[in-house]
């Protein structure tokens, strides 16, 4: 608000349309020549309570059922899914995923052989050089 005035500023807007190229937009502006052109249909904008001016949101989204619970396994909360998990996870993606089936097979055989060799000694020692391919 301008301290010299007692009123708030007004914002006016003119929609020139969607899906126009840069050149089309500039041509429209050039043809208007001035903001005082009477062919321009100005719309006075008033923000909503959220502060939106042009594309004002509505509150329908907040009434939809959420996909996931806010708290895991809270069956008292309404949601589309009552529980969720990450699924099967080894946390060893670098060991068991590859674009090459042969690379995965060789990696798994090497890791199994290393594991079996260590279990014969009744101790398992993690050696990243031997396990991480």
C-alpha positions in Angstrom: 0.0 0.0 0.0 1.3 3.4 -0.9 1.8 5.4 2.4 0.6 8.6 0.6 -2.7 6.9 -0.3 -5.4 5.4 1.9 -6.5 2.9 -0.8 -4.9 -0.4 -2.0 -3.7 -0.7 -5.6 -5.9 -2.3 -8.2 -4.6 -5.0 -10.6 -6.1 -5.3 -14.0 -5.5 -8.3 -16.3 -6.1 -9.1 -20.0 -5.9 -12.7 -21.1 -4.5 -12.9 -24.7 -5.2 -16.6 -25.0 -3.5 -19.9 -24.6 -1.1 -21.8 -26.9 0.2 -18.7 -28.8 3.7 -18.6 -30.1 6.1 -15.9 -29.0 5.6 -14.0 -32.2 1.8 -14.1 -32.0 1.9 -12.7 -28.4 4.3 -9.9 -29.4 2.1 -9.1 -32.4 -1.0 -8.8 -30.2 0.9 -6.5 -27.9 2.2 -4.4 -30.8 -1.3 -4.0 -32.2 -2.7 -2.8 -28.9 0.0 0.0 -29.0 -1.0 1.3 -25.5 -2.7 0.0 -22.4 -5.4 2.7 -22.8 -6.6 1.0 -26.1 -10.4 0.7 -25.8 -10.2 -2.7 -27.6 -8.5 -4.2 -24.5 -11.0 -5.8 -22.2 -9.4 -5.4 -18.8 -10.5 -7.6 -15.9 -10.0 -6.4 -12.4 -8.4 -9.1 -10.3 -9.0 -9.7 -6.6 -7.0 -12.3 -4.8 -8.6 -15.1 -2.9 -7.8 -15.9 0.7 -4.8 -18.0 -0.4 -3.3 -15.1 -2.3 -4.0 -16.5 -5.8 -4.7 -13.9 -8.5 -5.2 -15.6 -11.9 -5.5 -19.3 -11.5 -7.4 -19.4 -8.2 -7.4 -22.8 -6.5 -10.5 -24.3 -5.0 -10.9 -26.4 -1.9 -12.1 -29.6 -3.6 -8.6 -31.2 -3.4 -8.7 -31.1 0.4 -11.9 -33.1 0.4 -10.4 -36.1 -1.6 -9.4 -39.3 0.2 -5.6 -39.4 0.5 -3.7 -42.2 -1.2 -1.5 -42.9 1.8 -1.9 -42.6 5.5 -0.2 -39.7 7.4 1.0 -42.3 9.9 1.9 -45.8 8.9 -0.6 -48.5 9.8 -3.1 -46.0 11.3 -6.3 -47.9 10.4 -8.5 -45.1 12.0 -7.5 -42.6 9.3 -9.4 -42.7 6.1 -7.2 -43.4 3.0 -7.2 -45.3 -0.2 -4.5 -47.7 1.1 -4.6 -48.8 4.7 -0.9 -49.9 4.7 2.1 -49.6 2.5 5.6 -51.0 2.3 8.6 -50.7 0.0 8.0 -54.2 -1.3 10.8 -56.7 -1.7 14.1 -54.9 -0.9 17.5 -56.3 -0.6 19.3 -53.0 -0.2 21.9 -54.6 -2.5 20.8 -53.3 -5.8 24.4 -53.0 -7.1 24.8 -56.7 -6.4 21.7 -58.0 -8.1 20.7 -55.5 -10.8 22.3 -55.1 -14.2 21.5 -54.7 -17.9 23.4 -58.0 -18.5 22.0 -61.3 -17.3 25.5 -62.8 -17.6 27.0 -60.1 -15.4 24.4 -60.7 -12.7 24.9 -64.5 -12.9 28.7 -64.1 -12.6 28.4 -61.7 -9.7 26.0 -64.0 -7.8 28.2 -67.0 -8.4 31.2 -65.1 -7.1 29.4 -63.9 -4.0 27.9 -67.4 -3.2 31.4 -68.9 -3.6 32.9 -66.3 -1.2 30.1 -66.8 1.3 30.5 -70.6 1.2 34.2 -70.3 1.6 33.8 -68.2 4.7 31.2 -70.4 6.3 33.6 -73.4 6.2 35.7 -71.4 8.7 32.6 -70.6 10.9 33.2 -66.9 10.5 32.0 -64.4 8.0 34.3 -61.4 7.3 32.8 -58.7 5.1 35.3 -57.8 2.4 33.9 -55.2 0.1 36.6 -56.0 -2.5 35.3 -59.6 -2.8 31.6 -58.9 -2.5 31.0 -55.6 -4.3 31.5 -56.4 -8.0 
